[in-house]
């Protein structure tokens, strides 16, 4: 099967792997039908094979890996999500992993080995050439999620006094160059960066011109310790396709390219979504026990906050007994407040993540969001007052729920922006903790406002 045919046939209109394709692979694995399996797996792109491995349960995944054997591309090991990667690294022989490390770029080799115990990692690194081993070990010294972990240590650099012709000849003749690159770095003998030259500019220049005449002196230097999220923002802000990475002495030590940043953006977006849902770094490949354990702590926190809301309700049990309509309507107030708070919180967390929200515009954004909450509260107060009046025929109840709706949606918007801002100020990830606190505030305020007003004006 050709790669092009594979890409057309194995994915549906939505871009997901076709269930029929996955089922065919599973059946071939169960029947140990090598001929059918060969026809299905032949020509699969590394990314498609990675998706297929993620769809398979552990036992069948291992069977497929055994069938592919040494032909399993190292790039496939890098494309799979972390949970599957860890299982594959544990299952594959060290010799095959060592071959993968030798073939991969430094950043990808680090991704493959970073979660292994030191002893197991060293067993693999002992089987690779010294140059590769030193590069991987240097990268592993840098903090997780830093530019030092993402960078490639193999890059192209030339002195400023070289001519365009010398540089082109060097690129043609030198054997130890990266397989892919788009920029050449211009450095001093001390490895301090002077500028960059893009390949398109190099190829258009006259052979006699000096590199110093065509290089771009505007440099966006990336410190080796920069967090990958900030690094992604730099790429977005300055429209970069690659960036030089320097150490604390401003010496060039590596390069980060845009394809690495695409992975970072995807990873950070997924992380924020999972954190806001209270599921941590869970994966579809995780076992039942591991998944349950990872979610237990946050569910426990939610249980505590739910009990707090129930305590508020219990304070007005006599009021509810005298007017059953309150029990019917009070979830509506809390629910609307919760939804309004979640909307504001989502916008705020995203703005904080992209650094679009900060001290310079916080006051304006807080004012805007609270006014939005107040306006929506007023509109829905009128709607709910009409519903309550038609439903129960009680004008006082209609006014009470209208007032409670305004109060709760105003407070929800206020909490939805202030809580993430406060957590960010305290260096706590807003995506992790905002949701439970905002929900707690809206539930408590909603119940207290509605039942409190009812106790005062209706009973």
C-alpha positions, 0 to 999 in steps of 0.5 A: 500500500502506498503512503498516499493510498494509506492516508486516503483510506485509513482516515474518515472525513473528520480526520480520525482513523476509520474504525474498520481499519483499526478492527482489521488490524486487530483481527489480523493480529489475533489471527496472526495473519502476517500477509493481511497485516503487511498489506494494512501496515505497509506504507503507513506514515509515522504519524498514522502508525503512531495513531494506530498504536495509541488506538490498540490495547497494550497486548495488541500494540506489542504484537504489532511492534513485534511484527514491525520489528526493526523497521519501526521508525524512531520517529513513530516513537516520538509521535505517540503520546507519553503514556504509550511512549513509556510502555513502548520504551519499556517493551522494546529492547535496549539495542533498538532504542539505542539505534533510535536515539542515534538516528533522532535529533537531540530533542527527540532523543531526549523525549524518548528517554527523559522519563526512564530511570537513570540506570536504564537510561545509561544502559541505552546511552552506553550503546550509542556513539560518544558524540550522541551520548554527550549531546543527550546528556547535556540536554537532560541537564536542563529543566523539563519544559525548557528551551534546553530540552527542546533545542537541537544541538546540531546547527549550521554556523559560519564566520561573518568574513566568509563569502557567499560562495565559500558558505555554499561550497561548505554546505555542499561538501560538509557531511555533518550538517543537520538533515533539515535547516532553514537558517545559518547562524553567523558567529564569532570565534567565541560562539557569540551570535552576530546574526543570521542568514536565511537560505533563500537570501543566501542563494539569491546573493552574489558569490563574492559578497561577504556574509556580513553584508547579507546577514540579518543583525536583528536577533531574538535570543532564547535563553536555554532556561526559558520555559517552553510556553514563553518560547512559544509566545516568542515564536508567535509574537515575532513570526519566527521559523527558528530561534538561536538558543544561548547559555547565560554567557550568550554563547550559541548552544542550539536552535529551536525550530517551528516544528518543535513549537507546534508540538509545544502549542498542542501540548500546552493547550491540551494540558490547560484543557485537562487541568481545567477538567481536573484530570491532570495529564491523563491519557486514553491509553492509561489503565482504569486504576491509574485513571481513577487515581489521577482523578480522585483528588480533584473529585474529593475537592469538588465533594468538599465544595459541594458540601459547603453549598449544601450547608448553605441550603441547610441554613434555609431548610425551614424556608424551603419547607414553607415554599416548595417552589424555592426548591424547584427554582434554586438550581436554576440560579446556581446553574446560570451563575456557574455557567456565567462564571465558567465563561469569564474564567475560560476567557481569563485563563486563556488570556493569562496563558497568552499574556494578553492580560496583565497589570496594564489592562487588568482594571479595564478587563475586570470592569468589562467582564463585571459589566457583562455579567451585570447586563446578562444578569439583568436580561435573564432576571427579566426572563426568569421573573416571567417564567416564575410568574407564569409557572407559580403565579407569585409576583413576589417569587418572580421579583426574588428570583430576578434579584438573585439572578442579577446578584449571582451573575454579577458575582460569577463574572467578578469571581471568574476573572478575579480568581484566575488573576489571584492564582496567577499572582500567587504563581499557581496555574489558573487552569488547575484551580480556578474551576473549582473555586469559581463553581464554589463561589457561584453555588454558595452566592446563588443559593444564599442570595435566592434563599436569603431574599426569599426568607426576608421577603416571602416567608 
